[in-house]
Amino acid sequence: MLIDGGELLVRVLKKHGIGTIFTLHGGHLDSIFQAALDHEIRLIDTRHEQAAGHAAEGWARTTGQPGVAIVTAGPGVTDVVTGAANAYLDCIPTLIIGGAAPLSDAEMLPLQGGLDQVDLMRPVTKWSHRVTHTQRIPDLVAQALRVATTGRPGPVFLEIPVDVLFRKVEEDSAALPERVRPEAAPSASPGAVAKAIEWLARAERPAILAGGGAWFAGAG
C-alpha cells in the first residue's frame, strides 16, 4: 500500500506516545494534519508559531513527555526560534518539525524558501537535520526524539521539505523503529553511591535539591 510522509511521521509519533501537537496551519504541513486527524492526535492551532514553540516546551515541563511543535516553512520556522532557544537554555525535550520548500526548487527562491533553516536552528537545538527521502522519515523522527530525551535533554529540529512529505512510498519500505530510548538507564558508579550514602548518614537534616533532569529521567 502507498502512504505519504505525513502518515509515516504521525505513525511514529503515536507509536511513541505523542498525543498532542502544537502548530499553526500552513500548506506545507497539510499531509501531517490529515494523518493526525485520522489517528486522533490532538492538534492545537495557535495564533503564532512562537506560541506553538512555548506551548510545546510547557507541555514537556508539565507532563515529562517531549513536547511537539510543527511549523510551516520560512516565517513559521523563524518565528519558533525563541521557543527553541528557551527550551535549549532550560534543557527541555522538544521536537520541532519545520516544513520547507520543495527540494526540487532549491536555489530558485520558491515561496517561503531561500533560507537555510537547518543552519538557522543549529545554535538553539541539540540536533538539527533535514529529511531528503520519504522512507527516512520514521527513523529520523525516532532519532530526533531520542536525542531530545536522552543525555542532557533539549530541543531538536527536523526539516521536511513539502515534496518529501507529500510523496507516497510503499508502506513496507519505511519500517517504524521499535523504540526511541534505551531500555536500560545508565547506573551510577558504586563509589559515587557509597559517597552519597555516607553524606546522608552524617547529615542531621538532609535535603536534596533535584532539578529538571531528575523529572525527565523519571526519578521522582
Long-range contacts (C-beta under 8 A, 24 or more apart in sequence): 1-170, 1-171, 2-168, 2-169, 2-170, 2-171, 3-168, 3-169, 3-171, 4-31, 4-35, 4-134, 4-165, 4-166, 4-167, 4-168, 4-169, 5-31, 5-131, 5-134, 5-137, 5-160, 5-164, 5-165, 5-166, 5-167, 5-169, 6-30, 6-31, 6-32, 6-33, 6-34, 6-35, 6-165, 6-166, 7-31, 7-35, 7-38, 8-134, 8-137, 8-138, 8-169, 8-174, 8-176, 9-35, 9-97, 9-137, 9-138, 9-141, 9-160, 9-165, 10-35, 10-36, 10-38, 10-39, 10-41, 11-35, 11-39, 11-138, 11-176, 12-137, 12-138, 12-141, 12-142, 12-176, 12-177, 13-41, 13-68, 13-141, 14-39, 14-41, 15-176, 16-142, 16-145, 16-179, 16-180, 17-65, 18-65, 18-66, 18-68, 20-44, 20-59, 20-68, 21-68, 21-69, 21-70, 22-46, 22-51, 22-52, 22-53, 22-55, 22-56, 22-59, 22-67, 22-68, 22-69, 22-70, 23-52, 23-69, 23-70, 23-71, 24-48, 24-49, 24-51, 24-52, 24-71, 24-72, 24-76, 25-72, 26-71, 26-72, 26-73, 26-76, 26-99, 27-72, 27-162, 28-72, 28-73, 28-76, 28-99, 28-100, 28-101, 28-112, 28-162, 28-165, 29-70, 29-71, 29-72, 29-99, 29-165, 31-165, 31-166, 32-70, 32-97, 32-165, 48-79, 49-75, 49-76, 49-77, 49-79, 49-80, 49-83, 50-79, 50-80, 50-82, 50-83, 51-83, 52-80, 52-83, 53-79, 53-80, 53-81, 53-82, 53-83, 53-84, 53-86, 53-87, 53-94, 53-96, 54-82, 54-83, 54-86, 56-83, 56-87, 56-94, 56-95, 56-96, 57-83, 57-86, 57-87, 57-90, 57-92, 57-94, 57-155, 60-87, 60-92, 60-93, 60-94, 60-216, 61-92, 61-212, 64-215, 64-216, 64-218, 66-93, 66-94, 66-95, 66-145, 66-148, 66-149, 67-92, 67-93, 67-94, 67-95, 68-94, 68-95, 68-96, 68-97, 69-94, 69-95, 69-96, 69-97, 70-96, 70-97, 70-98, 70-99, 71-96, 71-97, 71-98, 71-99, 72-98, 72-99, 72-112, 73-98, 73-99, 73-100, 73-101, 73-111, 73-112, 73-113, 73-117, 73-162, 74-101, 74-111, 74-112, 74-113, 74-115, 75-112, 76-112, 77-115, 77-117, 77-120, 77-121, 77-159, 78-115, 78-120, 81-120, 81-121, 81-124, 84-121, 84-124, 84-125, 84-155, 84-157, 85-124, 87-154, 87-155, 88-124, 88-125, 88-126, 88-154, 88-155, 90-212, 91-152, 91-153, 91-154, 91-212, 91-213, 92-153, 92-154, 92-155, 92-212, 93-148, 93-149, 93-153, 93-154, 93-155, 93-216, 94-148, 94-154, 94-155, 94-156, 95-141, 95-144, 95-145, 95-148, 95-155, 95-156, 95-158, 96-121, 96-125, 96-155, 96-156, 96-157, 96-158, 97-141, 97-157, 97-158, 97-159, 97-160, 98-157, 98-158, 98-159, 98-160, 99-159, 99-160, 99-161, 99-162, 99-165, 100-130, 100-159, 100-160, 100-161, 100-162, 101-161, 101-162, 102-161, 102-162, 102-163, 103-132, 103-161, 103-163, 103-164, 104-163, 117-157, 117-159, 118-157, 118-159, 121-157, 122-157, 124-155, 125-154, 125-155, 125-156, 125-157, 126-152, 126-154, 126-155, 126-156, 127-156, 127-157, 128-156, 128-157, 128-158, 128-159, 129-157, 129-158, 129-159, 130-158, 130-159, 130-160, 130-161, 131-158, 131-159, 131-160, 131-161, 131-164, 132-161, 132-164, 133-164, 134-164, 134-165, 134-167, 134-168, 134-169, 134-174, 135-169, 135-173, 135-174, 136-174, 137-164, 137-165, 137-174, 138-174, 138-175, 138-176, 138-177, 139-175, 139-177, 142-176, 142-177, 142-180, 145-180, 146-180, 146-181, 149-180, 149-181, 149-216, 150-181, 150-182, 152-213, 153-212, 153-213, 153-216, 185-217
